[in-house]
Amino acid sequence: MPDTTDPRTIRLADYQPFAFLLPQVALTFRLAPQATRVLARLDFTPNPARPGRHDLRLHGEALRLISAAVDGRAVVPALDDTGLTIAAADLPEGAFTLETEVEIAPEANTALEGLYMSRGMYCTQCEAEGFRKITYYPDRPDVMARFRVRIEGDLPVLLSNGNPLGQGPCWAEWDDPWPKPAYLFALVAGDLVAHPDRFITASGREVALNIWVRPGDEDRCAWGMEALKKSMTWDEEVYGREYDLDIFNIVAVDDFNMGAMENKGLNIFNSKAVLANAATATDDDFARIEAIIAHEYFHNWTGNRITCRDWFQLCLKEGLTVYRDQQFSGDMRSHAVKRIEDVLMLRARQFREDQGPLAHAVRPDSFVEINNFYTATVYEKGAEVIGMLRRMVGDDAYAQALDLYFARHDGQAATIEDWLTVFEDTTARDLSQFKRWYTEAGTPRLKVYEAWSPGPQGGTYTLTLAQENPPTPGQPEKGAKVIPVAVGLLNPNGDEVVPTTVLELTKPVQSFAFEGLAARPIPSILRGFSAPVVLEREVPAAERAFLLAHDTDPFNRWEAGRALAKDVLARMITQGAAPLPDFLDGMARLAFDEGLDPAFRALALRLPGEDDMAATLAQSGHVPDPARIRSARQALSLALAQALGPRLAGLEAAMRVEGPFSAEAGPAGRRALRLAALALLTRLDGGAAARAAYAAAGNMTESFGALAILLEAGQGTAQLADFEARWKGDRLVMDKWFAVQAAMAAPESLPAVVARLTARPDFDMKNPNRFRAVLGGFTGNHAGFHHESGAGYALLADWLIRLDPVNPQTAARMSTAFETWPRYDADRQAMIRAALQRILAAPGLSRDLSEMVGRMLAI
């Protein structure tokens, strides 16, 4: 957690409402790359929640004030680096209007916050605190106002929030009828073309839809538009939420720090999160685009119509909206596969966060830089908390509570307390203990003990569950949480004798008895991953193999195989053991089980990653050796290929998809299983099948998939050159080309590969996508980044120091590659600490990066 003695620290406990209400805002933008003028008219009234006379304090950064007037009378505010202040004595006692004019330089704004330029296009990014770089304003989410905007500039397309009021040569006006905080403001101006469509709402209103792109990208919009219309329909049918403006615009922007932004009626997207066609995007890209478009659209109600009172409540909008987009993706594709994918992400990102120096509560109680709390804990764990709540109250009560939430808090800036209260009012449950999921950091550990008592009327099987809540930075002691544990019981013949039952663990230790059983059952525990916990239970390999073969819960069936793979790998790494035949046999049965979804089979065949194994070993008391982990994983992959060998070629051929490309779940799953088989086959045939697949590929999924397989096998030089020659003019596809080389490079050669890639003229560190492609691929190369030489640590530190003055947000987020340093050996720890200390000593370090590094060094 942030250092609470730091004077920059913001604390939840210090919250006070803003002293003024702001019902109406009028903005005029006179666009110019180096000298944009912003004229603001702010109509203030005293806030009854803050009685008395107050100074007017407005946020503002990197602004040149031209003029200021209160009710038409010129004033001279007190200016500082973070804003302006007008003394209460210079303000009327009642309502008043403040008019300001400022000048900003969008072209020089490389941080990509506020109003900036991307390849000649003006665009904004205001969440969390970017609006203060546009004009002086109370830049906080609880100040909600209606915005009317006029844009003046010699560009063909001028967009802002809300409904269009009018336009003419070099001007356009927009009006948003719904009050919103400044972080939801948006403006885009540039040479753009629209991919148009329309949507008829449930009540019969027609909504104009547009995806705005640069000329030449028009053929990559169709999938995004279909995803938008599906999202709008789904939100009406599942949550009863109808869209509320006459127009909905999406704009694709090349330079963007995030994936996308939910600005009211004008969603701004990173180009990679919206542009796709069969030639340029993989199946994973299509699925991600579908989910991100849904996520940003769903924010219209869970984030826009109801926003968060302060940034400590960020999980209120993000956790709920992530949960909603997960539901949507499950309905569009496969709930079982989606659940597995979500848990893989949670464990890879959020569990790692919880177990290190960056651990924080879903709702933190303090921060220095809010940009650093757009984390997996807020998003993914926030969604898990929603899922647990729904599991506990049931589907009907969840729906009733959401209806009450929308009715009670529409147009408000709400809190977690408001959210939980609607569930308490709906269900008459006391959720004060459940609230600990929001206020306490860390991943609970769930230990399981079993007892079996046979009897003449049937036996009794008793499960005893014990929870531990480990200390985290700033929270050494925690209370027991409410943990919903979904359990099913199977007979030794594989029949389910107790269907899924949710046990609510509310105490440190509790026992639950199942009576009248004919034989001792095999338990299937934490079905559907019913709570974000680490399950600690000694399970024989034979039992895992049984669950892999028989469990009726698809998540736990996958989990059994995953746990078995981890057990095998751990023994190979720490004891030099050979792969278990039970594991190889179970994987073979699953791989060729035609009754299972190909996408599920593909996921099951994916071995645990190197970083995942490092975390697993550390949790069990071992110091992970990245080189040994890599070697063992390669050996197990070869053993699995040999076990499946005679039938792999047939599986690869059977999963080929003929006919026109479709990104829907069915064909995408077949392609995923084909590539999984191809990766294993490459271990046996020297890459012959992968080279043939690359040559014959008719879509990016198979082309890029085959290339990655070859590079991982230490081959693919010719295919890599061919890929570059074919796609060197396409910025998004070339991001893949950059990333895969860093990700697949041999550990000892990784620094040289990164140096070669970053020396190319088409590497631009100012573009977040290109920077993340290379440096993200590099840090994701576990054995290479953690090479015993320490070269990886020094290289990342060099790049973060270079990037920080240009783009502090991206630098801070990339620094999290260092967060797992306490799990490694003393030599690696010393080298990482030295790298972090060198970053911290860099002159002029941003608040973003200094907070992250300081937190990592604090333990």
BELTACOR-V404955 format. One record per residue. N is the residue number from 1. OMEGA is omega as a letter, one per 40 degrees, with the letter a starting at -180 (* if undefined). NEAR is the number of other ideal C-beta (glycine too) atoms within 12 Angstrom. Layout:
N,OMEGA,NEAR ; N,OMEGA,NEAR
//
This chain:
1,i,34 ; 2,i,32 ; 3,a,21 ; 4,i,22 ; 5,i,13 ; 6,a,20 ; 7,i,11 ; 8,a,21 ; 9,i,25 ; 10,a,28 ; 11,i,23 ; 12,a,31 ; 13,a,13 ; 14,a,13 ; 15,i,24 ; 16,i,17 ; 17,i,22 ; 18,a,34 ; 19,a,29 ; 20,i,37 ; 21,a,27 ; 22,a,36 ; 23,a,21 ; 24,i,24 ; 25,i,42 ; 26,a,30 ; 27,i,43 ; 28,i,31 ; 29,i,42 ; 30,a,28 ; 31,i,37 ; 32,a,23 ; 33,a,25 ; 34,a,15 ; 35,i,19 ; 36,i,38 ; 37,i,31 ; 38,i,45 ; 39,a,30 ; 40,i,44 ; 41,a,30 ; 42,a,37 ; 43,a,24 ; 44,i,35 ; 45,i,26 ; 46,i,24 ; 47,a,22 ; 48,i,12 ; 49,i,17 ; 50,a,20 ; 51,i,11 ; 52,i,13 ; 53,a,18 ; 54,i,25 ; 55,i,21 ; 56,i,38 ; 57,i,31 ; 58,i,39 ; 59,i,32 ; 60,i,37 ; 61,i,29 ; 62,i,28 ; 63,i,37 ; 64,a,22 ; 65,i,31 ; 66,a,22 ; 67,i,23 ; 68,i,34 ; 69,i,24 ; 70,a,28 ; 71,i,22 ; 72,a,14 ; 73,a,17 ; 74,i,18 ; 75,i,28 ; 76,a,16 ; 77,i,28 ; 78,a,20 ; 79,i,22 ; 80,a,16 ; 81,a,12 ; 82,i,21 ; 83,i,31 ; 84,i,32 ; 85,i,26 ; 86,a,35 ; 87,i,17 ; 88,a,20 ; 89,i,14 ; 90,a,25 ; 91,i,28 ; 92,a,22 ; 93,a,16 ; 94,a,14 ; 95,i,20 ; 96,i,27 ; 97,i,28 ; 98,i,40 ; 99,i,30 ; 100,i,38 ; 101,i,27 ; 102,i,38 ; 103,i,27 ; 104,a,41 ; 105,a,27 ; 106,a,40 ; 107,a,22 ; 108,a,22 ; 109,a,32 ; 110,i,30 ; 111,i,35 ; 112,i,38 ; 113,a,40 ; 114,i,43 ; 115,a,47 ; 116,a,41 ; 117,i,33 ; 118,i,39 ; 119,i,24 ; 120,i,26 ; 121,i,37 ; 122,i,44 ; 123,a,48 ; 124,i,48 ; 125,a,45 ; 126,i,41 ; 127,e,45 ; 128,a,41 ; 129,a,38 ; 130,a,42 ; 131,i,43 ; 132,i,36 ; 133,i,38 ; 134,i,46 ; 135,i,49 ; 136,a,44 ; 137,i,42 ; 138,a,37 ; 139,a,38 ; 140,a,37 ; 141,a,40 ; 142,i,34 ; 143,a,38 ; 144,a,36 ; 145,i,41 ; 146,a,30 ; 147,i,47 ; 148,a,30 ; 149,i,45 ; 150,i,32 ; 151,i,40 ; 152,a,27 ; 153,a,34 ; 154,a,19 ; 155,a,28 ; 156,a,23 ; 157,a,32 ; 158,a,40 ; 159,i,42 ; 160,a,47 ; 161,i,46 ; 162,a,36 ; 163,i,29 ; 164,i,29 ; 165,a,24 ; 166,i,16 ; 167,i,22 ; 168,i,13 ; 169,i,12 ; 170,i,18 ; 171,i,25 ; 172,i,31 ; 173,a,26 ; 174,i,39 ; 175,i,27 ; 176,a,39 ; 177,a,22 ; 178,i,28 ; 179,a,30 ; 180,i,43 ; 181,a,46 ; 182,a,44 ; 183,i,45 ; 184,i,45 ; 185,i,50 ; 186,i,48 ; 187,i,51 ; 188,i,50 ; 189,i,42 ; 190,i,33 ; 191,a,22 ; 192,i,34 ; 193,a,22 ; 194,i,27 ; 195,a,30 ; 196,i,22 ; 197,i,25 ; 198,i,19 ; 199,i,31 ; 200,a,18 ; 201,a,24 ; 202,i,18 ; 203,i,14 ; 204,i,10 ; 205,i,19 ; 206,i,16 ; 207,i,31 ; 208,i,22 ; 209,i,34 ; 210,i,34 ; 211,a,41 ; 212,a,41 ; 213,i,36 ; 214,i,32 ; 215,a,19 ; 216,a,18 ; 217,a,32 ; 218,a,22 ; 219,a,21 ; 220,a,35 ; 221,a,36 ; 222,a,27 ; 223,i,34 ; 224,i,48 ; 225,i,34 ; 226,i,28 ; 227,i,44 ; 228,a,43 ; 229,i,29 ; 230,i,30 ; 231,a,44 ; 232,i,37 ; 233,a,26 ; 234,a,30 ; 235,i,38 ; 236,a,27 ; 237,a,17 ; 238,a,27 ; 239,i,33 ; 240,a,20 ; 241,a,34 ; 242,i,25 ; 243,a,35 ; 244,i,29 ; 245,i,34 ; 246,a,24 ; 247,i,33 ; 248,a,43 ; 249,i,43 ; 250,i,45 ; 251,i,48 ; 252,a,47 ; 253,a,47 ; 254,a,36 ; 255,a,39 ; 256,a,40 ; 257,a,44 ; 258,i,35 ; 259,a,32 ; 260,a,40 ; 261,a,41 ; 262,a,43 ; 263,a,47 ; 264,i,46 ; 265,a,43 ; 266,a,45 ; 267,i,51 ; 268,a,50 ; 269,i,45 ; 270,a,38 ; 271,a,44 ; 272,a,41 ; 273,a,40 ; 274,a,48 ; 275,a,44 ; 276,i,42 ; 277,a,28 ; 278,a,30 ; 279,a,24 ; 280,a,35 ; 281,i,39 ; 282,i,37 ; 283,i,40 ; 284,i,28 ; 285,a,38 ; 286,a,41 ; 287,a,36 ; 288,i,33 ; 289,i,46 ; 290,a,40 ; 291,a,39 ; 292,i,42 ; 293,i,45 ; 294,a,44 ; 295,a,41 ; 296,i,50 ; 297,a,48 ; 298,i,44 ; 299,a,39 ; 300,i,41 ; 301,a,37 ; 302,a,40 ; 303,a,40 ; 304,i,44 ; 305,i,37 ; 306,a,39 ; 307,a,43 ; 308,a,44 ; 309,i,32 ; 310,a,39 ; 311,i,39 ; 312,a,35 ; 313,a,42 ; 314,a,40 ; 315,i,42 ; 316,i,42 ; 317,a,48 ; 318,i,40 ; 319,i,40 ; 320,a,45 ; 321,i,42 ; 322,i,43 ; 323,i,38 ; 324,i,38 ; 325,i,46 ; 326,i,37 ; 327,a,36 ; 328,a,35 ; 329,i,36 ; 330,i,30 ; 331,a,23 ; 332,a,31 ; 333,a,38 ; 334,a,31 ; 335,a,24 ; 336,a,33 ; 337,i,36 ; 338,a,35 ; 339,i,36 ; 340,a,35 ; 341,a,32 ; 342,a,37 ; 343,i,38 ; 344,i,28 ; 345,a,29 ; 346,a,35 ; 347,a,36 ; 348,a,29 ; 349,a,33 ; 350,i,40 ; 351,i,37 ; 352,i,36 ; 353,a,41 ; 354,a,41 ; 355,a,33 ; 356,a,38 ; 357,a,34 ; 358,a,44 ; 359,i,38 ; 360,a,43 ; 361,i,39 ; 362,i,46 ; 363,i,39 ; 364,i,45 ; 365,i,29 ; 366,i,32 ; 367,i,38 ; 368,a,32 ; 369,a,34 ; 370,i,36 ; 371,a,35 ; 372,i,42 ; 373,i,45 ; 374,a,35 ; 375,i,38 ; 376,i,37 ; 377,i,44 ; 378,a,41 ; 379,a,35 ; 380,i,39 ; 381,i,45 ; 382,i,43 ; 383,i,42 ; 384,i,43 ; 385,i,45 ; 386,i,41 ; 387,i,36 ; 388,a,39 ; 389,i,40 ; 390,a,31 ; 391,a,32 ; 392,a,33 ; 393,a,31 ; 394,a,18 ; 395,a,16 ; 396,a,13 ; 397,i,23 ; 398,a,29 ; 399,i,22 ; 400,i,22 ; 401,i,35 ; 402,i,35 ; 403,i,23 ; 404,i,25 ; 405,a,37 ; 406,a,29 ; 407,a,20 ; 408,a,20 ; 409,i,31 ; 410,i,24 ; 411,a,23 ; 412,i,26 ; 413,a,34 ; 414,a,32 ; 415,i,31 ; 416,i,39 ; 417,i,24 ; 418,a,26 ; 419,a,41 ; 420,a,35 ; 421,i,24 ; 422,i,33 ; 423,i,36 ; 424,i,24 ; 425,a,22 ; 426,a,27 ; 427,a,24 ; 428,i,13 ; 429,i,24 ; 430,a,15 ; 431,a,30 ; 432,i,19 ; 433,i,24 ; 434,a,35 ; 435,i,27 ; 436,i,30 ; 437,i,43 ; 438,a,39 ; 439,a,30 ; 440,i,37 ; 441,i,39 ; 442,i,39 ; 443,i,40 ; 444,i,38 ; 445,a,27 ; 446,i,35 ; 447,a,25 ; 448,i,32 ; 449,a,21 ; 450,i,27 ; 451,i,18 ; 452,i,23 ; 453,i,18 ; 454,i,16 ; 455,a,15 ; 456,i,9 ; 457,a,11 ; 458,a,19 ; 459,i,23 ; 460,i,24 ; 461,a,32 ; 462,i,25 ; 463,i,33 ; 464,a,25 ; 465,i,37 ; 466,i,25 ; 467,i,35 ; 468,a,25 ; 469,a,32 ; 470,i,25 ; 471,i,18 ; 472,a,30 ; 473,i,32 ; 474,a,27 ; 475,a,22 ; 476,a,13 ; 477,a,14 ; 478,i,26 ; 479,i,22 ; 480,i,25 ; 481,i,39 ; 482,a,37 ; 483,i,44 ; 484,a,37 ; 485,a,41 ; 486,a,33 ; 487,i,42 ; 488,a,35 ; 489,a,43 ; 490,i,35 ; 491,i,23 ; 492,i,17 ; 493,i,14 ; 494,i,20 ; 495,i,19 ; 496,a,24 ; 497,i,28 ; 498,i,30 ; 499,a,17 ; 500,i,27 ; 501,a,25 ; 502,i,28 ; 503,i,36 ; 504,i,28 ; 505,a,38 ; 506,a,25 ; 507,i,19 ; 508,i,20 ; 509,i,18 ; 510,i,24 ; 511,a,19 ; 512,a,29 ; 513,i,24 ; 514,a,29 ; 515,i,20 ; 516,a,19 ; 517,a,27 ; 518,a,23 ; 519,i,18 ; 520,a,24 ; 521,i,35 ; 522,a,37 ; 523,i,43 ; 524,a,44 ; 525,i,46 ; 526,a,41 ; 527,a,37 ; 528,a,37 ; 529,a,42 ; 530,i,37 ; 531,a,39 ; 532,a,42 ; 533,i,40 ; 534,a,32 ; 535,a,37 ; 536,a,24 ; 537,i,29 ; 538,a,15 ; 539,i,26 ; 540,i,17 ; 541,a,29 ; 542,i,21 ; 543,i,30 ; 544,i,34 ; 545,i,33 ; 546,a,30 ; 547,i,41 ; 548,a,41 ; 549,a,29 ; 550,a,28 ; 551,a,37 ; 552,i,26 ; 553,a,33 ; 554,i,36 ; 555,a,37 ; 556,i,40 ; 557,i,39 ; 558,a,42 ; 559,i,36 ; 560,i,43 ; 561,i,45 ; 562,a,37 ; 563,i,36 ; 564,i,40 ; 565,i,42 ; 566,i,36 ; 567,a,35 ; 568,a,38 ; 569,a,42 ; 570,i,35 ; 571,i,26 ; 572,a,32 ; 573,a,34 ; 574,a,23 ; 575,a,14 ; 576,a,13 ; 577,i,20 ; 578,i,17 ; 579,a,33 ; 580,i,30 ; 581,i,20 ; 582,i,27 ; 583,a,39 ; 584,i,33 ; 585,i,25 ; 586,i,39 ; 587,i,43 ; 588,i,32 ; 589,a,27 ; 590,a,42 ; 591,a,39 ; 592,i,27 ; 593,a,22 ; 594,i,17 ; 595,a,11 ; 596,i,27 ; 597,i,29 ; 598,i,37 ; 599,i,38 ; 600,i,35 ; 601,i,39 ; 602,i,36 ; 603,a,37 ; 604,a,42 ; 605,a,44 ; 606,i,33 ; 607,i,37 ; 608,a,38 ; 609,a,30 ; 610,i,36 ; 611,i,34 ; 612,i,34 ; 613,i,40 ; 614,i,41 ; 615,a,35 ; 616,i,37 ; 617,i,32 ; 618,a,28 ; 619,a,27 ; 620,i,22 ; 621,i,11 ; 622,i,23 ; 623,a,23 ; 624,i,35 ; 625,a,27 ; 626,a,36 ; 627,i,26 ; 628,i,30 ; 629,a,38 ; 630,a,35 ; 631,a,21 ; 632,i,37 ; 633,i,36 ; 634,i,30 ; 635,i,25 ; 636,i,39 ; 637,i,37 ; 638,i,26 ; 639,i,31 ; 640,i,40 ; 641,a,37 ; 642,i,22 ; 643,a,30 ; 644,a,33 ; 645,a,24 ; 646,a,14 ; 647,a,22 ; 648,a,34 ; 649,i,25 ; 650,i,19 ; 651,i,34 ; 652,a,39 ; 653,a,21 ; 654,a,20 ; 655,i,36 ; 656,a,28 ; 657,i,29 ; 658,i,15 ; 659,a,12 ; 660,a,11 ; 661,i,29 ; 662,i,21 ; 663,a,34 ; 664,a,24 ; 665,a,28 ; 666,i,22 ; 667,i,28 ; 668,i,38 ; 669,i,33 ; 670,i,34 ; 671,i,42 ; 672,i,38 ; 673,i,42 ; 674,a,43 ; 675,i,46 ; 676,i,36 ; 677,a,44 ; 678,i,44 ; 679,i,40 ; 680,i,41 ; 681,a,41 ; 682,i,39 ; 683,a,34 ; 684,a,28 ; 685,i,25 ; 686,i,15 ; 687,a,29 ; 688,a,22 ; 689,i,35 ; 690,i,40 ; 691,i,27 ; 692,i,24 ; 693,i,38 ; 694,a,36 ; 695,a,20 ; 696,a,18 ; 697,i,32 ; 698,i,20 ; 699,a,34 ; 700,a,35 ; 701,a,42 ; 702,i,36 ; 703,a,39 ; 704,i,42 ; 705,i,40 ; 706,i,43 ; 707,a,45 ; 708,i,36 ; 709,a,40 ; 710,a,39 ; 711,i,35 ; 712,i,30 ; 713,i,32 ; 714,a,17 ; 715,i,26 ; 716,a,32 ; 717,a,17 ; 718,a,18 ; 719,i,32 ; 720,i,30 ; 721,i,16 ; 722,i,21 ; 723,i,33 ; 724,a,25 ; 725,a,15 ; 726,a,23 ; 727,a,26 ; 728,i,17 ; 729,a,14 ; 730,a,28 ; 731,a,32 ; 732,i,37 ; 733,i,35 ; 734,i,32 ; 735,i,37 ; 736,a,40 ; 737,i,41 ; 738,a,40 ; 739,a,36 ; 740,i,37 ; 741,i,41 ; 742,a,43 ; 743,a,36 ; 744,a,35 ; 745,i,35 ; 746,a,24 ; 747,a,31 ; 748,a,19 ; 749,a,23 ; 750,i,37 ; 751,i,30 ; 752,i,22 ; 753,i,34 ; 754,i,36 ; 755,i,21 ; 756,a,18 ; 757,a,36 ; 758,i,30 ; 759,a,13 ; 760,i,21 ; 761,i,9 ; 762,i,23 ; 763,a,29 ; 764,a,28 ; 765,i,33 ; 766,i,29 ; 767,a,33 ; 768,a,39 ; 769,a,38 ; 770,i,36 ; 771,a,40 ; 772,i,37 ; 773,a,37 ; 774,a,44 ; 775,i,41 ; 776,i,29 ; 777,i,34 ; 778,a,44 ; 779,i,36 ; 780,i,32 ; 781,a,39 ; 782,a,37 ; 783,i,36 ; 784,a,38 ; 785,a,45 ; 786,i,41 ; 787,a,32 ; 788,i,21 ; 789,a,22 ; 790,a,27 ; 791,i,27 ; 792,a,40 ; 793,a,39 ; 794,a,24 ; 795,i,35 ; 796,i,44 ; 797,i,36 ; 798,a,25 ; 799,i,38 ; 800,i,42 ; 801,i,32 ; 802,a,23 ; 803,a,39 ; 804,i,36 ; 805,a,21 ; 806,a,30 ; 807,a,37 ; 808,a,34 ; 809,a,39 ; 810,i,42 ; 811,a,44 ; 812,a,39 ; 813,i,36 ; 814,a,40 ; 815,a,43 ; 816,i,39 ; 817,a,41 ; 818,a,43 ; 819,a,40 ; 820,a,39 ; 821,a,39 ; 822,a,29 ; 823,a,34 ; 824,a,36 ; 825,a,24 ; 826,a,13 ; 827,i,19 ; 828,i,31 ; 829,a,24 ; 830,a,16 ; 831,i,29 ; 832,i,37 ; 833,i,27 ; 834,i,21 ; 835,i,34 ; 836,i,38 ; 837,i,23 ; 838,i,25 ; 839,a,39 ; 840,a,28 ; 841,a,18 ; 842,a,26 ; 843,i,12 ; 844,a,13 ; 845,a,28 ; 846,i,34 ; 847,a,32 ; 848,a,40 ; 849,a,41 ; 850,i,34 ; 851,a,41 ; 852,a,43 ; 853,i,44 ; 854,i,34 ; 855,i,41 ; 856,i,35 ; 857,a,30 ; 858,a,26 ; 859,*,24
//
